[in-house]
Amino acid sequence: MEEIKTALAEADPFASWWPFVLAGIVFVVGTVRTFMGGQPCPNGNTIPDRVIVVTGACGGIGRELCRELARRKAHQLVLGCRSTEKGAALKELLRREAVECRVDVLALDLRSFDSVRRFVRQVQASYRAVDVLVNCAGVIFHPPERTPDGFEPHLQCNFLSHFLLTQLLRPNLVRSQYGGGRVVNVSAHGYTAGKIANREDPLNLRLSTPVSGRDAFAHSKLAIVLATRILSHKFAAGLQGDRSNGVTVNCCSPGLVRGTGHLRHSPIMKALFAKVLTYPWMWLFMKSPVQGAQTIVRLVTDPELAGTSGEFFNDCERVELSEIAKDDELAERLYREAMKAVGLDEDAPKL
C-alpha cells in the first residue's frame, strides 16, 4: 500500500499528453452532441384541461411528446396508434408518470381512409372539443406499393390521411375554449428536395414511373408544408361560417432523429455490418427522440404562439420556407386535389 501511495504522489500528470488528448476528445464529442441536439423548448408552461390528439403516439418522437405533455398536466391525451398493444403499454407508462392525465388509446391505420374516419367518429363521440391535434405519424423509405386506397404509401400516410383527419376534426378544434384549437403538422427538412413534376398534378398521381422512397418521402413532406400554409389562410378566413378563424395550423421539422423506427425500411439498416458502422455516428450527429419532440412541445404549449399560423419551425424557432413552399397558387391546387383524393367536397368535411 505504501508503494502505491508513493507512486501516486510522485506521478507527474504532465509527463504524458494522453490525459489532455482524451479530455479534448470528450470536449469535442460533448460539444457536437449538444449542438446537434438542438434547442430545448424555451418554456415550462403547463396545459391543464386540454384535450390533445396525437397520431404516431407509440413511435419514438410521439411517445416522448406524450410523456412530456402528460408531465405538463395535459387533461386528456388521445393516442392514435396502429398497434393498440403498444398504445396500451404507453398508457400504463403515462399512468405511472402522470396520475392525473387521462389517456385513451384508439386504433388508427393511416394506410386506410376508413380507419381515419372510424378514429374521428370515436373521438367525436367522446369529446366535444379538441384543443390540439398533432399529426406526428409517418413513414420513410417504404417499399414501393399501393395502399388499400390506391395511393403511394408516403403520400397517404404522411400527408393525405392527416389532411383528412384535420378536416374532419375541424368542428371540434373550433370548439376549443382556448381561442381555437391548434394543429401541428410534423414535416422535415427533406421537404426542400420535394419535386412536383406537373403543377396540374401537385400530388404526383399521374407519374408514369414509380419514384424512389426517398423522393416520395420528400414530396409528401413538401405537400405537408404547402397544405399547412393554405389551411392557415382558409382557417383565418373561416369556412362556411364555422368560426374556424380561431384555429391555427403550423408545421415543423423535428430534425434528424434516431431511435424512431423510421429507418427500418432503409437499405443501410438491413445489413449488420452497416448497422455497426452507422450507429456510433447516428448517436453523435442525430437527435434523441426527446430532443426531436422539443419543437412540437413548444407549438403545443407556448401561449405566445396562440395567434401564429402557417409557419414552419425548427429547433423551436420560426424559419423561412423555400420558394416552392411559398407558392400560394400551387398550394391552392394541392388543396383542391387533396380534397378530391380523400373524398371530401370543397370545405365540407363529412364522415
C-alpha positions as CSV (number, residue, x, y, z in Angstrom):
1,M,0.0,0.0,0.0
2,E,2.9,2.4,0.8
3,E,4.4,1.7,-2.6
4,I,1.2,2.7,-4.3
5,K,0.8,5.9,-2.3
6,T,4.4,6.8,-3.1
7,A,3.9,6.1,-6.8
8,L,0.8,8.3,-6.9
9,A,2.5,11.1,-5.0
10,E,5.4,11.0,-7.4
11,A,3.3,10.7,-10.6
12,D,3.6,13.6,-12.9
13,P,0.3,14.3,-14.8
14,F,2.1,16.4,-17.3
15,A,4.5,13.6,-18.2
16,S,2.1,12.3,-20.8
17,W,-0.2,14.1,-23.3
18,W,-2.8,11.3,-23.2
19,P,-4.9,12.8,-20.5
20,F,-5.2,16.0,-22.5
21,V,-5.9,14.2,-25.7
22,L,-8.7,12.3,-24.0
23,A,-10.1,15.4,-22.4
24,G,-10.1,17.1,-25.8
25,I,-12.0,14.2,-27.4
26,V,-14.6,14.3,-24.6
27,F,-15.0,18.0,-25.0
28,V,-15.4,17.8,-28.8
29,V,-17.9,14.9,-28.6
30,G,-19.9,16.7,-25.9
31,T,-19.9,20.0,-27.9
32,V,-21.1,18.2,-31.1
33,R,-23.8,16.3,-29.2
34,T,-25.0,19.5,-27.6
35,F,-25.1,21.4,-30.9
36,M,-26.8,18.6,-32.9
37,G,-29.3,18.1,-30.1
38,G,-30.9,21.4,-30.9
39,Q,-32.6,24.0,-28.7
40,P,-34.9,22.7,-25.9
41,C,-38.4,24.1,-25.6
42,P,-37.9,27.5,-24.1
43,N,-40.9,27.4,-21.7
44,G,-42.1,25.2,-18.9
45,N,-45.8,26.0,-19.3
46,T,-48.4,23.6,-18.1
47,I,-51.5,22.9,-20.2
48,P,-54.3,21.8,-17.8
49,D,-57.7,21.0,-19.1
50,R,-56.5,20.4,-22.7
51,V,-57.7,17.6,-24.9
52,I,-54.8,16.6,-27.2
53,V,-55.0,14.1,-30.1
54,V,-51.6,12.7,-31.2
55,T,-51.0,10.4,-34.1
56,G,-48.0,8.1,-34.2
57,A,-48.1,8.2,-30.4
58,C,-46.3,4.9,-29.9
59,G,-43.3,5.8,-32.0
60,G,-40.1,7.4,-30.8
61,I,-41.0,11.1,-31.1
62,G,-44.7,10.7,-30.5
63,R,-44.0,8.6,-27.4
64,E,-41.7,11.2,-25.9
65,L,-44.1,14.0,-26.9
66,C,-46.9,12.3,-25.0
67,R,-44.7,11.8,-21.9
68,E,-43.8,15.5,-21.9
69,L,-47.4,16.7,-22.4
70,A,-48.5,14.4,-19.6
71,R,-45.8,15.9,-17.3
72,R,-47.2,19.3,-18.3
73,K,-50.6,18.4,-16.9
74,A,-52.5,17.7,-20.1
75,H,-56.0,16.7,-19.1
76,Q,-56.7,14.2,-21.8
77,L,-54.4,12.5,-24.4
78,V,-56.0,10.6,-27.2
79,L,-53.4,8.3,-28.7
80,G,-53.8,7.3,-32.3
81,C,-51.9,4.1,-32.7
82,R,-51.6,1.5,-35.4
83,S,-50.7,-1.1,-32.7
84,T,-53.1,-0.8,-29.8
85,E,-50.9,-3.2,-27.8
86,K,-48.1,-0.7,-27.9
87,G,-50.6,2.0,-27.1
88,A,-51.8,0.1,-24.0
89,A,-48.2,-0.2,-22.8
90,L,-47.6,3.6,-23.3
91,K,-50.9,4.3,-21.5
92,E,-49.7,2.3,-18.5
93,L,-46.4,4.2,-18.5
94,L,-48.2,7.5,-18.6
95,R,-50.5,6.4,-15.8
96,R,-47.4,5.8,-13.6
97,E,-45.7,9.0,-14.6
98,A,-48.6,11.4,-14.5
99,V,-51.5,10.1,-12.5
100,E,-53.9,13.0,-13.2
101,C,-53.6,12.7,-17.0
102,R,-56.3,10.6,-18.7
103,V,-55.3,8.6,-21.7
104,D,-57.4,7.0,-24.4
105,V,-55.9,4.6,-26.9
106,L,-57.7,4.3,-30.3
107,A,-56.7,2.3,-33.4
108,L,-55.6,4.4,-36.3
109,D,-54.1,3.0,-39.5
110,L,-53.1,5.8,-41.8
111,R,-53.0,3.5,-44.8
112,S,-56.8,3.5,-44.7
113,F,-59.1,6.4,-45.0
114,D,-61.9,4.2,-43.5
115,S,-59.7,3.8,-40.4
116,V,-59.2,7.6,-40.2
117,R,-63.0,8.1,-40.3
118,R,-63.6,5.4,-37.7
119,F,-61.0,7.1,-35.5
120,V,-62.7,10.5,-35.9
121,R,-66.1,9.1,-35.0
122,Q,-64.7,7.6,-31.8
123,V,-63.0,11.0,-30.9
124,Q,-66.2,13.0,-31.6
125,A,-68.3,10.5,-29.6
126,S,-66.2,11.2,-26.5
127,Y,-65.0,14.8,-26.9
128,R,-67.0,17.8,-28.0
129,A,-63.9,19.9,-28.3
130,V,-60.3,19.1,-29.2
131,D,-57.7,21.7,-28.2
132,V,-54.7,20.3,-30.1
133,L,-54.2,17.9,-33.0
134,V,-50.6,16.7,-33.5
135,N,-50.1,14.9,-36.8
136,C,-46.9,13.1,-35.9
137,A,-47.0,9.7,-37.6
138,G,-45.1,9.0,-40.8
139,V,-43.1,6.6,-42.9
140,I,-39.9,6.8,-44.8
141,F,-38.1,4.5,-47.3
142,H,-41.3,2.5,-47.6
143,P,-41.1,-0.2,-50.2
144,P,-42.9,0.7,-53.5
145,E,-46.5,-0.5,-53.3
146,R,-50.1,0.9,-53.1
147,T,-52.2,1.4,-50.0
148,P,-55.7,-0.2,-49.9
149,D,-57.0,3.2,-51.1
150,G,-54.7,3.1,-54.1
151,F,-52.1,5.7,-53.1
152,E,-48.3,5.7,-52.7
153,P,-47.6,4.9,-49.0
154,H,-45.6,8.1,-48.2
155,L,-48.3,10.3,-49.8
156,Q,-51.2,8.7,-47.9
157,C,-49.6,8.0,-44.5
158,N,-47.6,11.2,-44.2
159,F,-50.0,13.7,-45.9
160,L,-53.4,12.6,-47.2
161,S,-54.6,10.8,-44.1
162,H,-53.5,13.6,-41.8
163,F,-55.2,16.1,-44.2
164,L,-58.4,14.1,-43.9
165,L,-58.1,13.9,-40.1
166,T,-57.6,17.6,-39.8
167,Q,-60.6,18.4,-41.9
168,L,-62.9,16.0,-40.1
169,L,-61.8,17.3,-36.7
170,R,-62.2,20.9,-37.6
171,P,-65.6,21.3,-35.9
172,N,-64.0,20.0,-32.7
173,L,-61.0,22.3,-33.0
174,V,-63.3,25.3,-33.4
175,R,-64.9,24.5,-30.1
176,S,-61.7,24.8,-28.1
177,Q,-62.2,27.2,-25.2
178,Y,-58.7,28.5,-25.7
179,G,-59.4,30.8,-28.7
180,G,-59.4,28.0,-31.2
181,G,-57.5,24.7,-31.4
182,R,-54.0,24.2,-32.7
183,V,-52.9,21.8,-35.4
184,V,-49.2,20.8,-35.5
185,N,-48.1,19.0,-38.7
186,V,-44.7,17.3,-38.5
187,S,-42.8,17.7,-41.7
188,A,-39.0,17.5,-42.3
189,H,-36.1,19.5,-43.7
190,G,-36.3,17.0,-46.6
191,Y,-39.3,18.9,-48.0
192,T,-36.8,21.1,-49.8
193,A,-35.9,18.2,-52.0
194,G,-39.6,17.5,-52.9
195,K,-40.4,17.7,-56.6
196,I,-43.7,18.3,-58.3
197,A,-43.3,17.4,-62.0
198,N,-46.5,18.9,-63.1
199,R,-48.3,21.8,-61.5
200,E,-51.6,20.4,-62.8
201,D,-50.8,17.3,-60.8
202,P,-49.4,18.5,-57.4
203,L,-49.9,15.1,-55.8
204,N,-47.8,13.4,-58.4
205,L,-50.7,11.0,-59.1
206,R,-50.2,10.8,-62.8
207,L,-46.5,9.9,-62.9
208,S,-45.7,7.2,-65.4
209,T,-42.9,5.6,-63.4
210,P,-42.8,5.0,-59.7
211,V,-40.5,7.2,-57.6
212,S,-37.9,6.1,-55.1
213,G,-38.8,6.0,-51.4
214,R,-36.6,9.0,-50.8
215,D,-38.2,11.1,-53.4
216,A,-41.7,10.0,-52.3
217,F,-40.9,11.0,-48.7
218,A,-39.6,14.4,-49.8
219,H,-42.7,15.1,-51.9
220,S,-45.0,14.1,-49.0
221,K,-43.2,16.5,-46.7
222,L,-43.5,19.3,-49.2
223,A,-47.2,18.6,-49.5
224,I,-47.5,18.9,-45.7
225,V,-45.8,22.4,-45.8
226,L,-48.0,23.6,-48.7
227,A,-51.2,22.3,-47.1
228,T,-50.2,23.9,-43.8
229,R,-50.0,27.3,-45.4
230,I,-53.2,27.1,-47.4
231,L,-55.1,25.7,-44.4
232,S,-53.9,28.6,-42.3
233,H,-55.3,31.0,-44.9
234,K,-58.6,29.2,-45.1
235,F,-59.0,28.8,-41.3
236,A,-58.2,32.5,-40.9
237,A,-61.0,33.4,-43.3
238,G,-63.4,31.0,-41.7
239,L,-65.0,28.1,-43.6
240,Q,-68.8,28.2,-44.2
241,G,-69.3,30.4,-41.1
242,D,-67.9,27.8,-38.7
243,R,-65.7,30.4,-36.9
244,S,-62.6,28.4,-37.7
245,N,-60.7,31.7,-37.8
246,G,-59.5,30.9,-34.3
247,V,-57.8,27.6,-35.4
248,T,-54.1,27.8,-36.1
249,V,-52.0,25.3,-38.1
250,N,-48.3,25.2,-38.2
251,C,-45.6,22.7,-39.2
252,C,-42.2,21.8,-38.0
253,S,-39.1,19.7,-38.5
254,P,-38.0,17.5,-35.6
255,G,-34.6,17.3,-37.2
256,L,-32.6,14.1,-37.8
257,V,-33.8,11.8,-35.0
258,R,-32.5,8.3,-34.2
259,G,-34.4,5.5,-32.4
260,T,-37.8,6.2,-34.1
261,G,-38.2,3.1,-36.2
262,H,-38.4,5.2,-39.3
263,L,-35.3,3.7,-40.8
264,R,-36.5,0.1,-40.6
265,H,-37.1,0.1,-44.3
266,S,-33.7,1.7,-45.1
267,P,-31.3,-0.5,-47.1
268,I,-28.5,0.6,-44.8
269,M,-30.2,-0.8,-41.8
270,K,-30.7,-4.2,-43.3
271,A,-27.0,-5.1,-43.1
272,L,-25.5,-5.9,-39.7
273,F,-22.1,-4.6,-40.7
274,A,-23.6,-1.3,-41.9
275,K,-25.5,-1.0,-38.6
276,V,-22.3,-1.5,-36.5
277,L,-20.6,1.3,-38.6
278,T,-23.6,3.6,-38.6
279,Y,-24.9,3.6,-35.0
280,P,-22.0,5.5,-33.4
281,W,-22.3,8.3,-36.0
282,M,-26.1,8.3,-35.5
283,W,-25.6,8.7,-31.8
284,L,-23.2,11.6,-32.3
285,F,-24.9,13.5,-35.1
286,M,-28.6,12.7,-34.6
287,K,-31.1,13.9,-32.0
288,S,-32.7,11.6,-29.4
289,P,-36.5,11.3,-29.6
290,V,-36.7,13.6,-26.6
291,Q,-34.8,16.3,-28.4
292,G,-36.7,15.7,-31.6
293,A,-40.0,16.4,-29.7
294,Q,-39.0,19.8,-28.3
295,T,-40.2,22.0,-31.2
296,I,-43.6,20.2,-31.2
297,V,-43.8,20.8,-27.4
298,R,-43.4,24.5,-27.9
299,L,-46.0,24.6,-30.7
300,V,-48.5,22.8,-28.4
301,T,-47.8,24.7,-25.2
302,D,-46.5,28.2,-25.8
303,P,-49.2,30.9,-25.3
304,E,-47.1,33.3,-27.4
305,L,-47.9,31.2,-30.4
306,A,-51.7,31.4,-29.9
307,G,-52.1,33.6,-33.0
308,T,-49.3,32.2,-35.1
309,S,-50.4,30.2,-38.1
310,G,-49.0,29.0,-41.4
311,E,-45.4,29.0,-40.2
312,F,-42.5,26.5,-40.3
313,F,-40.5,25.9,-37.1
314,N,-37.1,24.2,-36.5
315,D,-35.3,24.0,-33.2
316,C,-38.2,25.8,-31.6
317,E,-37.8,28.9,-33.8
318,R,-39.6,30.1,-36.9
319,V,-37.6,29.6,-40.1
320,E,-38.0,30.8,-43.7
321,L,-39.5,28.5,-46.3
322,S,-38.2,27.5,-49.7
323,E,-39.5,29.4,-52.7
324,I,-41.7,26.5,-53.9
325,A,-43.2,26.2,-50.4
326,K,-44.3,29.8,-50.6
327,D,-46.2,29.3,-53.9
328,D,-49.8,30.1,-53.0
329,E,-51.2,29.1,-56.4
330,L,-49.5,25.7,-56.1
331,A,-50.8,25.3,-52.5
332,E,-54.3,26.1,-53.6
333,R,-54.1,23.5,-56.4
334,L,-52.7,20.9,-54.0
335,Y,-55.5,21.7,-51.5
336,R,-58.2,21.1,-54.2
337,E,-56.6,17.8,-55.3
338,A,-56.2,16.6,-51.8
339,M,-59.9,17.3,-51.1
340,K,-60.8,15.1,-54.1
341,A,-58.3,12.4,-53.1
342,V,-59.8,12.0,-49.6
343,G,-63.3,12.1,-50.9
344,L,-64.4,15.5,-49.5
345,D,-66.4,18.3,-51.1
346,E,-64.9,21.7,-51.1
347,D,-64.9,23.0,-47.5
348,A,-67.5,20.4,-46.5
349,P,-65.9,17.6,-44.3
350,K,-68.2,14.6,-43.9
351,L,-67.9,11.3,-42.1
